[in-house]
Amino acid sequence: MKPKSKPLRRLGYLGLGLLFSAFVLFLLFLRPTPIKVGGFTSFADENTVIFEVINEGFADVELLDVRVNDGMKPAKAELGISYSLHLVGGEGLDEDPDIEFVDIREIPIQLELRPDEKRAVLDQGSRIPLNYGVRLYSDEPITRIEVKYKYWGITFTREMPMGRFFNNG
């Protein structure tokens, strides 16, 4: 009987391997992107745009590059990090001591915290990022945004849905 158990064991390992592979495939490729856009701020000339970035995935997201319009590199791209409940959007962000702007590649975007977790962070006085936004400066009006990022070690490119926020030409 012992010789028959070896093929069954191999079949079991094969089944587990296929199940694990299917799970990884679902998480990485078939599941919607972990990055969600919470909202946009556009200024009068539409050459400056800020969009809120929310990580709804299972791991940190590293921003690698941002392109605007037809694949052009913006004049400047910054990741805004808020250590308060103030969203990274609107005006007066540079004067807020709880918001800092860094290069988009400098700090990964952590998982979004639940509201009770955010309250606990604020109560403790910890300097943990609570909200993120990307601020883009361009030489011409921004009508399209494409973000390249790394999630679980794999590089993805995604066009940010701008919907009705801007005149798409």
C-alpha angles and dihedrals in degrees: 000000000000095000091058093056093062095066090045091052091050090049090051092051090047091051092049090048092051092047091050091047091051090050092050091046090053094048096046107033114012098041115085116264116282092229116087127182113230097187147315135247116199124183126220096272093041088224089111121055132174120193126186114236121206123187108214094166133101098255140031118287120222115207111219107173143349126209129187135208108342100002097296120151109241119241088246135000122191135178112225116209121195120200091188135050089271107117118230096250141088127037133315095043095133091058094051110099091205094059125069132179122217137165110291092242096049102081129025119233108250126214115283112260122229116249093257090051090051091052091050091051091050092047091052092048091230118161096232120144111255102172136021135199137173118226117201129191118194136177090233135030113293113236101158135030127197121186126198114201143162121236121177089349094303122112118230134179121210135179110225111233106241095175115171095346096095140029102255093201 
